[in-house]
Amino acid sequence: SVMSALQGNPGLAIGNAIGSNITNIALILGITAIVVPLTIHSGIVKRELPVLIGTTFIAYLMLSDDTLDFRDGLMLLFGLVVMLTIVVYIGLHGRDKDPVIAEYEAEIPTDLSLRQALMWLAIGLVVLIGSSRLLVWGAVGIAEHFGISDLIIGLTIVALGTSLPELAASITSALKNEHDIAIGNVIGSNMFNLLAVLGLPGLISPGPVDPAVISRDMPVMIALSVALLLMAIGLRGRGRINRFEGLLLLAAYASYQTLLYFTAVR
């Protein structure tokens, strides 16, 4: 997102944020639910979903004037700080251990020393910065070659690439019977995309937004978020995403990609 905005391609960053959210719900959870039907026990996960939908609507209202300006970016990043503060507070002061907390504690390694952790952090940052620059160059080159907008590349290729870690994490968690992590991982990623990945271009490279974002892309993202909430709550009080619902999510993803294909050429 930062690299795209710095190099004058904010559409790529905006497309990545929205496209990744759509991919996370429709493709990632769709595939995961087909492999292992997901049952949601965590109260935290169920509480965070309405927050995600509320954040999605706020982002929609901010972009409804077809502009992502500095104030919009600042408000989104402030929302990220508030969200992280609340999450940390709940984690430190929560009395009852939620199932998702226990699952995460079992997955977090505790055998790394501070020196080792800092070393891996530094290596990861170097690789991240280098690969991000290459990703932007490649994405812009593809867009120019085929005569399509940066937004479309962000919504498709870049979004799919940045969502692949979520696919691996969600399927692995589901196979370990850690269903709440599989879904919580997607919710957390989508919240970060809306607040940080969408907010940073507003600070670095504010400007107009393609009207298709409001008329085509964000309504799809909102609809999928609401559908995920309904699945998580469950009509009978027990949230579950079964294989049939997973197939429906995949069908929604395929339909959206088809829509993008027919609207991609300038």
Secondary structure, DSSP 8 states (H G I E B T S, - for coil): -HHHHHTT-HHHHHHHHHHHHHIIIIIIHHHHHHHS-EEE--HHHHHHHHHHHHHHHHHHHHHTTSEE-HHHHHHHHHHHHHHHHHHHHHHHH-SS--HHHHHHHHHS-----HHHHHHHHHHHHHHHHHHHHHHHHHHHHHHHHHTB-HHHHIIIIIHHHHHHHHHHHHHHHHHTT-HHHHHHHHHHHHHHIIIIITHHHHHHS-EE--THIIIIIHHHHHHHHHHHHHHHH-TTS-EEE-HHHHHHHHHHHHHHHHHHHHH-B-
